[in-house]
């Protein structure tokens, strides 16, 4: 079971909305095959481990999480277990997805397969964020910003404020989350793709969400023109039918939300909607105003603060010093990562 969790950890945070599961198939304590949930969530671990085997008898199957019993993009793992003549199923943690919750175990018992639970000794709360999402459908919220040494986020005539090491780390981070969120001003100024550009992880692009109440988004931006390849959503409140039809034709999903009393789209309502769409975590890469609204409402769980060692013109952009001080006061520096030095850049990770 410890090895099953080691396998699950290989693709942890890289399996989309599905949990990362490790599975081993054994006979008389000899490992015959193994599998792990694929990047993006397919195929499932049990299927990967069992499909490689010819039909056999008296097999033992070890899975870090209770096998699924529902038909989604992947076939039920319970079906693979039955078809391959598994005699004993050993699992560690229950799956609180409403489509599972013991249904698979009951089905397997009815098929005369013996069920055994092994306590998880690998890592406490390995599936905590997955289980928390299944209870509330509220995504875990990350945020990221990059500034100069004196807390400004813009350098004239330079598209990136951070170095290549920080940039690569950002792309790895994007590969480990389900959704990315920015405001329309950041979109129109930076013209970003918001995808993952690390070899081997390009299939792990997060869904892209833009807060754009008045539909000011540039029509021919990189993001709009790539919406047929990467799922893209816009939160809006202004019913501009011409722009709406244009964006729909570009394969963009538009989500109407009314403005609140402060004349903004409600941040919590945005996150609830993202969660109900099935995205269990979201990275905010917005500008000053977007990040400030979310941090003031205490909606951010983990904050990645990149800083380079340059002092730049104070008139270049809004200062993030106040946000940095809020993070130091109200968050703790993540004990695992703390500070990472990336040549002339420093990454500090704050966790609520």
C-alpha positions, 0 to 999 in steps of 0.5 A: 500500500505504501508503494501504491501511494508512492505511485499516486504521488508521481502524478499528484496535482497533475490529474485534472479534476480526478484524484491521483491513484496508485494501484498494484496487482499481485499474486502470492506477494509477487507484483505482476503489474502496476498503474497510476492515474494518467496526467489529465485524469485518464486512464485510471490507475486500476485500469492501467494496472489490470489491462496489461494482464492476461486473465488470471485467478486469485489476484490481489489488487492494492489501490490507494483510493476506493475504486470508482463504480460509475461510467464517465470518460473512463470505464468503471474500475470495478468492471476491470477488477471483476473481469480480471478475476481479482480475489482480494481488493485492498484499499486505503482511503474511501472516496467521498465523491457522491458517485462512489461512496461505497457503491463500488465496494458493495458491488465487488462484495456482491461479486464475491471479491473480498474487501480489505482496508489498510490504514494509510501510513504513507501520508496523512490527508493525502486526499484531503483537498480532493475530499474537501472539494467533494464536500463543498465544491469550493475550489482551493485558491492560489495566487501569484504575483511577480514584482521588483525588489521595491514591489512594482510589477512592471518594467518598461519595454520588458514583457517579463519581470522574472527570470527564466527559472521563475518563469519555468516554475510558473508553468509547472504550477499551471500544470498542477492546477485546474483553472487560471483566473485573470482580470480583463485589464491584465488580459488586454495589456499582457495578451497572455496565453495562460497555458503550460509551456513545459515539455511533457506537461503541455497537455496539462493546460488549465481552463482559463477564466477572465473577469470581464464585466463590460466585455472589453476583451480584445477580439483577436487576442492569443487567448480568444484565438486559441479558445478552440484548443483550451477551454476558456470562460468569461464572466460578464454582466454587460449584455453586448449581443454583438460581442457575445455572439462573436465570442461564442463563435470563437468557442468561448463559454460566457457566464453571466453574473450581475454586478454587486453593490460595489459595481464589481462581479462578486468574487465568491460567486465567481469561485463558487461557479468555477467549483460547480463547473468541476474545477477543484483549484484555481490560480489567480494571476490577475493584476493589482485590483483583482488580487487585492479584492480576493485577498481582502475577502480572505479567499486566497489559500496559498500565495506565490510571491516572486521578487527579483533584485532590481529597483525600478521606477516608482511610477511604473505601476501600482505598488504591491508592498501593502499586499506583501505586508498583509501576507506577512501579517495574516499568512504563514510562510509555508514550512515546506517551501519557505523561500526559494532562490532562483538566481536573481529571483526569490520566491516566498510561498505564503499559506493561510 
